[in-house]
Amino acid sequence: MSINTASRTGAKRFPPPIPQGAPGRFRPHRFVKEFEITGPRDAVWEWVNDPRTFTDSQVWPWRVEFVDGGMETGVLNIHHGPLMSFAGVVGEMRRPAYRDLRYLYGSYALSLRWIRPTRLEFLIEEPGPGRTRVRMRLESLVRPGLHGVWTTLLRLYWALFPFFARRGVRRRLA
């Protein structure tokens, strides 16, 4: 199911804003991962926006699912497994530079009482010929005292993403 709506002319509109929230004791947290890839920005964009990039690389018992589509505005998806449920909707997409994924209220890591992801963004830039910079940003609401733990877990989780991105883009170009 997609929450995307169409106008009478058939043109797609952005989905409505995703309400987010948490009790007052939660604080904003932002994690950024940035790296460069040798290759054209279009190839990197295609890799980052291919659902198989995220569905095929999951280790059991975790899984990523897309409902009724792929990486398109309004498509629902979920990354789930033990101690996590990141349910979201693909938001704004500006080819070949930006994609945003808004997580729904009730998404969590470790416990709903501790960490609530709110948004995942990818910014893809071309700093020079044949070079592409990828900036991934994950925003969350986190209980005080867990910011360091959450940052460490995200560093571990996203550590291999540049390796997989470089390999995936090379395969697309081969």
C-alpha positions in Angstrom: 0.0 0.0 0.0 1.2 3.5 -0.8 0.0 6.6 1.0 0.8 8.6 -2.2 -2.2 10.4 -3.5 -2.9 11.6 -7.1 -4.6 14.7 -8.3 -7.4 14.7 -10.8 -4.7 15.1 -13.5 -2.9 12.0 -12.3 0.2 13.9 -11.0 1.7 12.6 -7.8 1.7 14.8 -4.7 3.9 14.5 -1.7 2.4 12.6 1.2 1.2 14.6 4.1 3.7 15.4 6.9 4.5 12.5 9.2 3.6 13.4 12.7 6.4 12.7 15.2 6.7 13.0 18.9 7.9 11.6 22.1 7.6 12.5 25.8 9.4 15.7 26.8 12.4 14.0 28.2 13.5 12.8 24.8 16.2 14.9 23.0 17.1 15.3 19.3 20.0 13.2 18.0 21.6 13.5 14.6 24.0 10.9 13.1 25.9 11.8 9.8 27.9 9.4 7.7 29.8 10.9 4.7 32.0 9.2 2.1 33.1 9.5 -1.5 32.8 7.0 -4.4 34.6 7.0 -7.7 31.9 7.0 -10.2 29.2 9.2 -11.7 26.5 10.6 -9.5 23.7 9.0 -11.5 25.1 5.5 -10.9 25.3 6.3 -7.1 21.8 7.7 -7.2 20.5 4.5 -8.9 22.2 2.3 -6.3 21.0 4.2 -3.3 17.4 4.2 -4.7 17.3 0.5 -5.7 15.2 -1.3 -3.1 17.4 -4.4 -3.6 20.3 -2.4 -2.1 18.5 -2.6 1.2 16.4 -5.8 0.9 19.1 -8.2 -0.4 21.8 -7.3 2.0 20.0 -8.0 5.3 21.2 -10.6 7.6 18.6 -12.8 9.2 16.6 -12.2 11.4 16.5 -8.5 10.2 14.6 -7.6 7.1 13.6 -4.6 4.9 10.3 -4.6 3.1 8.7 -2.2 0.6 4.9 -2.3 0.2 3.4 -1.6 -3.2 6.4 -0.2 -4.9 10.0 0.7 -4.5 11.9 3.8 -3.7 9.1 6.3 -4.7 7.4 9.1 -2.9 4.6 7.8 -0.8 5.7 4.1 -0.7 5.6 2.5 2.8 8.6 0.5 4.0 9.8 -1.1 7.2 13.2 -2.3 8.5 12.5 -4.7 11.3 14.0 -7.4 13.5 14.9 -8.0 17.1 15.0 -4.8 19.1 14.0 -2.5 16.2 11.1 -1.5 14.0 11.7 1.4 11.6 8.4 1.9 9.7 8.4 4.8 7.3 7.2 6.4 4.1 9.5 7.6 1.3 9.2 11.4 1.2 10.8 14.0 -1.0 13.0 12.8 -3.9 15.0 15.2 -6.0 16.9 13.2 -8.7 19.9 12.8 -8.6 20.6 14.6 -5.4 18.3 14.0 -2.5 16.0 11.4 -0.9 14.2 11.5 2.4 12.5 8.8 4.4 10.2 9.7 7.2 9.7 7.2 10.0 6.3 6.8 11.5 5.3 7.3 15.1 6.0 4.1 17.0 9.3 3.3 15.2 12.0 2.4 17.7 15.4 1.0 18.3 16.1 -1.1 21.4 12.9 0.1 23.1 10.2 2.6 22.3 11.1 4.1 25.7 14.7 4.8 24.6 15.2 5.6 20.9 12.8 6.7 18.2 14.1 7.3 14.7 12.3 10.1 12.8 14.1 10.7 9.5 16.7 9.2 7.1 18.1 11.4 4.4 20.6 10.8 1.6 22.3 13.7 -0.1 24.3 12.9 -3.2 26.8 15.5 -4.5 29.3 15.7 -7.3 32.4 17.4 -5.9 34.4 16.8 -9.1 34.5 14.9 -12.3 34.0 11.1 -11.7 33.6 11.6 -7.9 30.5 11.4 -5.9 30.0 12.3 -2.3 27.3 10.5 -0.3 26.0 12.1 3.0 23.6 10.0 5.0 21.8 11.6 8.0 19.6 9.8 10.5 17.6 11.9 12.9 16.1 10.4 16.1 14.6 11.3 19.4 16.7 9.7 22.2 16.5 9.6 26.0 19.2 11.5 27.8 22.1 9.3 28.7 21.7 7.1 25.6 23.1 9.6 23.0 26.6 8.1 23.2 25.3 4.5 23.0 23.1 5.3 20.0 26.0 7.0 18.2 28.3 4.0 18.8 25.6 1.6 17.6 25.1 3.7 14.4 28.8 3.9 13.7 29.0 0.1 13.9 25.9 -0.4 11.8 26.8 2.1 9.0 30.6 1.2 9.0 30.4 -1.1 6.0 27.9 1.0 4.0 30.6 2.8 2.1 32.2 -0.5 1.1 28.9 -1.9 -0.1 28.1 1.4 -1.9 31.5 1.3 -3.8 31.0 -2.3 -4.7 27.4 -1.8 -5.8 28.2 1.2 -8.0 31.2 -0.7 -9.6 28.9 -3.6 -10.5 26.4 -1.2 -12.0 29.1 0.4 -14.1 30.7 -3.0 -15.2 
